[in-house]
Amino acid sequence: MSVGSFRNLLALPHLLVGSKMADMPSIYWSLNYWPVEADR
């Protein structure tokens, strides 16, 4: 099981290269990051 964290967001620009705008939400949620839990 993957645990999401703020550090995973550093990969987002690299994952979005060559993808379509419609793919962005799926790629973002695949990082398993939930902003509400960022204060932990």
Steps between C-alpha positions, in 0.01 A plus 500: 500500500633838402482787746457840343702797613588849394834372367317295237381824340856570385450228239186663359669726239693201366190281486303765310749533213328387182163438665171665416329752728216252557751251644622739770241410769568128458875551523463726805278254687729210409761663729262426789542850647213645700557871578281488812752263660794733425500639853603168655 
